[in-house]
Amino acid sequence: MALNSRRARQLLETAAPLLLQGERVEFTSLAGVGSVSVRRQALTAAVVGVLSAGTVMATVTPRALYIVMTDQRLLFFDGNRGGRPGRLMLNLPRPYVSAGGSKKAFLGLQYATRLSVAGQEQGLKVTFPVQHRADGPRFVAALPVTR
């Protein structure tokens, strides 16, 4: 499911002042960007469990960011937990970005891929949640494939 019309309009309004002359938006979505280590997940769960005497359970997830793919760049905006798009967090030139390691994740309910940026050692994990899972293959198809 793509972004609802109100959220897509807000995202385009946020991105419009940053677009270069003649630059076209090709794709918009919301995804979790980054990864959370097992150590951090376990530590968070333990601390919250101790502080709440076992009555509350906590999880740590990657940061939600809105994605705007143009014909020239990938722009990532603060997701504000699925609310109104916030400030620009990451701006990547599209010719230097490729996608690889794409697969269904978490019981097939999510779609995950790893972006590689030319000149960078570490990739960037992008996970499309259940509501936006169908956007994952479209996103990956628009980028060159990392081998």
Secondary structure, DSSP 8 states (H G I E B T S, - for coil): ----HHHHHHHHHHHGGG--TT--EEEEEEEEES---HHHHHHHHHHHHHHTTTS-------EEEEEEEESSEEEEEE-GGGSS--SEEEEEEGGGEEEEEEEEETTTTEEEEEEEETT-SS-EEEEE-GGGTTHHHHHHHTS-B--
